[in-house]
Amino acid sequence: MRFDRLPVTGALAAHVESCWFMRGASAAALPEGHRILPDGCMEIVFQLGAPFLELGGDGRWHEQPARLLVGQMTRRVEVRPGGEIDTVGLHFHPAGAAAFVEGSMKRFRDCIGDLDAALGEDLAPLAARLRQSRSNASRMALLMAWLQGRLRPGDAPMAEASRLLQLAAGQLDIPSLGLALGLGERQLRRRFETAVGLAPKRFARLLRFQRVFEQQRESDATVWAQVALECGYFDQAHFNRDFRAFSGLAPRQLLADADPLTAFFLSVSSKTARAA
């Protein structure tokens, strides 16, 4: 299994954090599947190999579409490859997808759906060109050109609000944030949900959740009570509740059982959280 990530540069970098690539000769390259965790960002994914399978609420595995729009997630999702793995993904900044997708991002919350249907566009020709182009750089160039053609005005104040929350690792008073942007709390919530897909308070909770992994890597912490305080939680009980709500697992269990792909995306997400 091979994972690669290329940061986006130029004008699109204001909206797209990176382009990532994953390859494996067969489903055996990821035998335990992959645990998708909430990270505060939306993604677009092209499965150029076999579609992945997603574990449904009925306990059965269902085949995903080959081209996916991944909305803001607030819960864990289990997926596994259905065959050969050849995946290209776009990792947006928190308010970045709104610059390319019409309407409110809130409607995609906790949804991993068909990209063509979400955009009202037949993307089979683009997928065919991506499949024929084997290098990461050339595939990224195709995606950047496609995004450039879809670029529309985003909500710059909400992009700034999400950036400020990232810089503060979620530890920022939401009413004060609204005042700094000249917005009341209700207006901030409505616009933030439209641009980002989550309410600002829940987004701040996700940032604290993500900070746990970064803190654990930086300090190799073994005392979770200390980690909870350093990540902005009132106490360890508050920390444990949020951790289980977003991941469905205890902190030690999740970190011990992280599959290679989960570890890769946690790394990407932590880089996003530190972006200026």
C-alpha positions in Angstrom: 0.0 0.0 0.0 1.3 3.5 -0.9 0.0 6.8 0.3 1.1 10.2 -1.1 0.0 13.8 -0.5 0.7 16.9 -2.6 -0.1 20.3 -1.1 -2.0 22.7 -3.3 -0.4 25.9 -4.3 -1.6 29.0 -6.2 -5.0 30.6 -6.1 -6.8 27.3 -5.3 -4.8 26.9 -2.2 -7.2 29.2 -0.4 -9.9 26.5 -0.8 -8.1 23.1 -1.2 -5.4 21.9 1.3 -4.0 19.0 -0.6 -4.5 16.3 -3.2 -3.8 12.7 -1.9 -3.2 9.4 -3.6 -3.5 5.8 -2.5 -2.6 2.7 -4.4 -2.7 -1.0 -3.6 -2.6 -4.1 -5.8 -5.7 -5.7 -4.2 -8.1 -5.5 -1.2 -5.5 -7.4 0.7 -3.4 -4.3 0.8 -5.8 -2.9 3.4 -7.1 -6.1 5.1 -8.6 -4.5 8.2 -10.4 -1.8 6.2 -10.3 1.9 7.1 -11.9 3.9 9.9 -13.0 7.3 8.7 -13.0 9.8 11.6 -14.4 13.3 11.7 -11.8 15.9 10.9 -13.7 19.1 10.2 -13.1 19.0 6.4 -15.0 17.8 3.3 -13.4 15.8 0.6 -13.9 14.7 -3.0 -12.8 11.2 -3.8 -12.3 9.3 -7.2 -12.1 5.6 -6.9 -10.3 4.7 -10.1 -9.9 1.0 -9.1 -12.6 -1.0 -7.4 -15.3 0.9 -5.4 -15.0 0.7 -1.6 -17.5 -1.0 0.6 -19.2 0.9 3.5 -20.6 -0.7 6.7 -24.2 0.3 6.9 -26.5 0.7 9.9 -27.9 -2.8 9.1 -24.6 -4.4 9.8 -24.0 -5.2 6.1 -21.4 -4.0 3.7 -22.7 -1.9 0.8 -20.8 -0.8 -2.3 -20.1 3.0 -2.5 -20.3 5.0 -5.7 -17.0 5.2 -7.6 -16.9 9.0 -7.2 -17.7 10.4 -3.8 -18.5 13.7 -2.1 -17.6 13.2 1.6 -19.5 15.7 3.8 -18.6 16.9 7.2 -18.7 13.8 9.4 -19.6 13.8 13.1 -19.3 10.0 13.6 -17.0 7.2 12.6 -17.6 5.3 9.3 -16.1 1.9 8.5 -15.0 1.2 4.9 -13.0 -1.4 3.2 -11.6 -1.9 -0.4 -13.6 -4.0 -2.8 -10.6 -4.9 -5.0 -7.7 -3.1 -6.5 -7.0 0.3 -4.8 -6.3 3.3 -7.0 -7.7 6.4 -5.3 -7.3 10.2 -5.8 -8.8 12.6 -3.3 -9.1 16.3 -2.7 -8.9 17.5 0.9 -10.6 20.9 1.3 -10.1 23.6 3.9 -13.1 23.7 6.2 -15.0 26.3 4.1 -13.3 25.3 0.9 -15.8 23.0 -0.7 -18.4 25.8 -0.8 -16.3 27.5 -3.4 -17.0 24.6 -5.9 -20.3 23.1 -4.7 -23.6 25.1 -4.9 -25.9 25.4 -2.0 -25.5 24.7 1.7 -22.8 22.3 2.8 -25.0 21.4 5.8 -27.0 19.1 3.5 -24.0 16.8 3.2 -23.4 16.4 6.9 -22.7 12.8 7.8 -23.1 11.8 4.2 -20.8 10.0 1.8 -22.7 10.2 -1.4 -22.5 10.2 -5.2 -20.4 13.1 -6.4 -22.0 13.2 -9.9 -25.5 13.6 -8.3 -24.3 16.2 -5.8 -22.8 18.3 -8.5 -25.2 17.6 -11.3 -22.4 16.7 -13.6 -21.3 13.5 -15.4 -17.7 13.0 -14.2 -17.0 9.7 -16.0 -14.9 11.4 -18.7 -12.8 13.1 -16.0 -12.4 9.8 -14.2 -11.3 8.2 -17.4 -8.6 10.8 -18.0 -7.4 10.4 -14.4 -7.2 6.6 -14.9 -5.2 7.0 -18.0 -2.8 9.5 -16.4 -0.6 7.5 -14.1 1.6 10.1 -12.3 0.4 11.9 -9.2 1.4 15.3 -10.6 -0.5 14.9 -13.9 -3.6 13.6 -12.0 -3.4 16.6 -9.7 -3.1 19.0 -12.7 -6.3 17.5 -14.2 -8.2 18.0 -10.9 -6.9 21.5 -10.5 -8.1 22.4 -14.0 -11.5 20.9 -13.3 -11.8 22.8 -10.0 -10.8 26.0 -11.6 -13.7 25.7 -14.0 -16.1 25.3 -11.1 -14.7 28.0 -8.9 -17.3 30.4 -7.5 -17.3 33.1 -4.8 -17.2 31.5 -1.3 -17.9 33.1 2.0 -14.6 34.7 2.9 -15.7 35.7 6.5 -16.7 32.1 7.2 -13.4 30.9 5.8 -11.7 33.4 8.2 -13.9 32.2 11.1 -12.9 28.6 10.5 -9.2 29.6 10.2 -9.3 31.5 13.5 -10.9 28.5 15.2 -8.2 26.3 13.8 -5.5 28.6 15.0 -7.0 28.5 18.5 -7.4 24.7 18.3 -11.1 25.1 18.9 -10.5 27.1 22.1 -12.2 30.3 21.1 -15.4 31.9 22.4 -18.0 31.7 19.7 -20.0 34.9 20.6 -16.7 36.8 20.7 -15.8 35.4 17.3 -19.1 36.6 15.9 -18.6 40.1 17.3 -15.1 40.2 15.8 -16.7 39.5 12.4 -19.6 41.9 12.9 -22.2 39.1 13.2 -24.6 38.0 15.8 -24.4 34.4 17.2 -27.5 33.2 15.2 -26.2 34.8 12.0 -22.8 33.4 12.5 -24.2 29.9 13.0 -26.4 30.1 9.9 -23.6 31.3 7.6 -21.0 28.9 9.1 -23.3 25.9 8.7 -23.9 26.9 5.0 -20.2 27.4 4.3 -18.6 24.7 6.5 -21.4 22.2 7.1 -21.3 22.3 10.9 -22.3 24.8 13.5 -19.2 26.6 14.9 -19.5 25.1 18.3 -19.5 21.5 16.9 -16.6 22.5 14.6 -14.7 23.7 17.6 -15.4 20.4 19.4 -14.0 18.5 16.3 -10.8 20.6 16.4 -10.2 19.7 20.0 -10.8 16.1 19.1 -8.2 16.3 16.3 -5.8 18.1 18.6 -5.7 14.9 20.8 -3.8 13.0 18.1 -1.4 15.9 17.4 -0.8 16.2 21.2 -0.3 12.5 21.6 2.3 12.5 18.8 4.1 15.6 20.1 4.4 14.5 23.7 3.9 10.8 23.5 1.5 11.4 26.4 0.4 8.4 28.5 -1.7 10.3 31.1 -4.9 11.1 29.3 -6.2 13.4 32.0 -3.2 15.7 31.2 -3.9 15.4 27.4 -7.6 16.3 28.0 -6.6 19.5 29.8 -4.0 20.5 27.2 -6.6 20.0 24.5 -9.1 22.3 26.1 -11.5 19.9 27.9 -12.9 20.7 31.3 -12.0 17.3 32.7 -11.3 13.8 31.5 -15.0 12.8 31.7 -15.8 15.6 29.2 -12.9 14.4 27.0 -14.0 10.8 27.1 -17.6 11.7 26.1 -16.5 13.8 23.1 -14.0 11.1 22.0 -16.6 8.4 22.1 -19.2 10.5 20.4 -16.9 11.2 17.4 -15.0 7.9 17.2 -17.1 5.4 19.0 -14.0 4.2 20.8 -11.9 5.0 23.9 -8.7 7.0 23.1 -6.2 4.3 23.8 -8.2 1.8 21.8 -8.4 4.0 18.8 -4.8 5.0 18.8 -3.7 1.4 19.3 -5.9 0.0 16.5 -5.4 2.8 13.9 -5.0 1.3 10.5 -2.3 2.8 8.1 -4.8 4.8 6.2 -6.4 6.2 9.3 -2.9 7.2 10.5 -2.3 8.9 7.1 -5.4 11.0 7.3 -4.8 11.9 10.9 -1.5 13.3 9.8 -3.1 15.3 6.9 -5.7 16.6 9.3 -3.2 17.8 11.9 -1.3 19.6 9.2 -4.6 21.3 8.2 -5.3 22.4 11.7 -1.9 24.1 11.9 -2.3 26.0 8.7 -2.1 29.8 9.0 
